Amino acid sequence: MSSTLPNRRRFLQSAAALSMSSLLPMPVFAKSRSDNLFIWISLRGAMDGLNVVVPYGDKVYASLRPTIGLHEGQLLNLDGFFGLHPALKACHQWYQAREISFVHACATPYRERSHFDGQKILENGTLDPFYAEGWLNRLLSIESRNQAIAIDSGLPLIMQGEARVDSWYPNRLKTRERQTELLEQLLQSDATLSSNFESMMKIDKLVGDGGVGKQFQSLTQKTGEILADPAGPNIAALELGGWDTHANQGSVNGRLSNQLKLLDAGLASLKQALGKQWQRTVVIAASEFGRTARENGTKGTDHGTANVMFVAGGAIRGGEVLGHWPGLAEADLYQGRDLKPTTDTRSVIKGVLGPHLSVTSKKLETIFPDSQQAKALRFEFVEMS
């Protein structure tokens, strides 16, 4: 008996913590929310950008990757120097329609190779991995006409801070109806929690469950449905993990290809769900850092530095591979092993937030402190009627 109560207590504490994001309601979104939509996708694990937007025109590339490299005939043509991995068929169609651009050789100021610290720097927008506030949350605090939701089982760092942000994730409880009934009874004595629970149930009814689990394509579809609603938020953040390809990465097929197929299908699903709102949407997808220029001894790649970023949407006039290409010759590599950064990740984000969400340069410096040297990258946007 003595061990039962502590175990039960720990169970209840854990259950409460895990369910907190679901119990909190959706915000009461302002009717005057920004008409433009912004979606952030974290590609956790360090995607190998050199095999995604492939610099086959760099003569050194093939020698660095004799096993996993892709040659021109295997790629979807971009500009005669870069080619797109063949798994990204929808993205290639967008490129031809000028709805996506790629920015190569990007990196945050972080120069170590820890996934945890790299992701924190990417999401908090500072130089300090221990800074516990996300840059998207600072945007919400500064520009209150924007409202956001995290499509996640918890609240990712990028959304953490003073501004109110809620999260949604599919309810995976098999005994959902009974659990809901018990929660309603439990919360009746607390007016605030009861109100929060009622609000949560309303949004859960809106987006449904359908057993989507952790399937990225289903999550992007739900993201599109939520943001397409004029009464909903205009900003969302979600993630796709599984990019840490130290071994058996593959080339045309294999681990990386499978990941890219998931990403491609998810992006296509997002566009479809957004419908007409796609024309007012910009999506940025990025990893914490890149991977080594050379393949390793286990037919994979190790943690690197610079990477490629995706900037997509109907609001962007794309169809370009942007950024300054540093080259892959040994003398041009960062520390003799990695693609050298030539564009600050924050420059890419600033280049979208400024024109697309009407954020002034002064406010961007507050969202990204100590980033004066990271000037906003210039994108061309479609004129909205």
Buried (B, 14 or more C-beta within 10 A) or exposed (E): EEEEEEEEEEEEEEEEEEBEBBBBBBBEBBEEBBEBBBBBBBBBBBBBBBBBBBBBEBEBBBEBBEEBBBEEEBBBBBEEBBBBBBBBBBBBBBBBEBBBBBBBBBBBBBBEBBBEBBBBBBBBBBEEBEBEBBBBBBBBBBBEEBBBBBBBBBBBBBBBBEBBBBBBBBBEEEEEEEEBEEBEEEBEEEEEBBEBBEBBBEBBEBBEBEEBEEBBBBBBBBBBBBBBEEEBBBBBBBBBEBBBBBEEBBBBEBBBBEBBBBBBBBBBBBBEBBEEBBBBBBBBBBBBBBBBBBBBEEBBBBBBBBBBBBBBBBBBBBBBBBBEBBBBEEEBBBEEBBBBBBBBBBBBBBBBBBBBBEBEEEBBBBBBBEBEEBEBBEBEBBEEE
